[in-house]
Amino acid sequence: MTNPFDGLLSFKEATDRWGLNESTLRKAVAYGKLVEGVDCKKFGKQWIVTEQAMIREYGPASYNANEKQKQLSE
């Protein structure tokens, strides 16, 4: 049996995996790139996004934010 929460990520988790800022995802919602109620949803102050929507819009998560920071500082 699959878990209904499989494939769901908080904006924080998604930004860590894709090396983005949370503001990038909020802007993507505001501009219609991520469709609220389909690709993402806000629960109180917390945004949740599907992994499929992230892959569709930003490609596969190839590195995390820590690795990106290391690359930028070198």
MORA-V841722 format. One record per backbone hydrogen bond with DSSP energy under -1.0 kcal/mol. CO is the residue of the C=O (numbers start at 1). NH is the residue of the N-H. E is the energy in kcal/mol with one decimal. If there is no record, write none. Layout:
CO;NH;E + CO;NH;E
//
This chain:
3;6;-1.8 + 5;8;-1.8 + 7;51;-3.3 + 9;49;-3.2 + 10;14;-2.7 + 11;15;-2.9 + 12;16;-2.1 + 13;17;-2.3 + 14;18;-2.4 + 15;19;-1.3 + 15;20;-1.4 + 16;65;-1.7 + 21;25;-1.0 + 22;26;-2.2 + 23;27;-2.5 + 24;28;-1.9 + 25;29;-1.8 + 26;30;-2.3 + 27;31;-2.6 + 28;33;-1.9 + 28;34;-1.8 + 29;32;-1.2 + 35;38;-1.9 + 35;39;-3.0 + 35;40;-1.4 + 39;50;-2.5 + 40;37;-4.0 + 41;48;-2.7 + 43;46;-2.2 + 46;43;-3.5 + 47;11;-1.6 + 48;41;-2.2 + 49;9;-2.9 + 50;54;-1.7 + 51;55;-2.4 + 52;56;-2.6 + 53;57;-2.3 + 54;58;-3.0 + 55;59;-1.7 + 64;68;-1.8 + 65;69;-2.5 + 66;70;-2.0 + 67;71;-2.2 + 68;72;-2.3 + 69;73;-1.9
//
